[in-house]
Amino acid sequence: MRACDHWGDSPAARQEMRRQLAEVPPEHHAALLEHFERAYPAQEIDPWAP
């Protein structure tokens, strides 16, 4: 959902993304996950941030 957060997607758009991802064949899951992790990395938590 980091991609959705990045683009400010609505709840409906997020649900549509889930639906589309469910259609991806299992043999492509690893590559898709790698893409999303590279394109939308997790933010490091800054312990000094307010």
C-alpha positions in Angstrom: 0.0 0.0 0.0 3.0 2.3 0.0 2.4 2.9 -3.7 -1.1 4.0 -2.9 0.1 6.2 -0.1 2.6 7.8 -2.5 -0.1 8.6 -5.1 -2.7 9.6 -2.5 -5.1 6.9 -3.8 -8.7 6.8 -2.6 -10.1 3.8 -0.8 -11.8 2.8 -4.0 -8.5 3.0 -5.9 -6.8 0.9 -3.3 -9.5 -1.8 -3.6 -9.1 -1.8 -7.3 -5.3 -2.2 -6.9 -5.9 -5.2 -4.6 -8.3 -6.7 -7.2 -5.8 -6.3 -10.0 -2.9 -7.7 -7.9 -5.1 -10.8 -7.1 -5.2 -11.5 -10.9 -1.4 -11.6 -11.2 -0.2 -15.2 -11.8 1.8 -16.7 -8.9 4.9 -17.0 -10.9 5.1 -13.2 -11.2 4.6 -12.4 -7.5 8.3 -12.3 -6.7 9.1 -9.9 -9.5 6.1 -7.7 -8.7 7.0 -7.5 -5.0 10.6 -6.6 -6.0 9.4 -3.8 -8.2 7.1 -2.3 -5.5 9.8 -2.6 -2.8 12.3 -0.9 -5.1 9.9 1.8 -6.4 8.3 2.5 -3.1 10.8 1.7 -0.3 9.8 1.7 3.3 10.6 5.0 5.0 13.3 4.8 7.7 12.0 5.8 11.0 13.7 8.9 12.3 13.9 8.6 16.1 14.5 12.4 16.4 11.5 13.4 14.3 8.7 15.3 16.2 
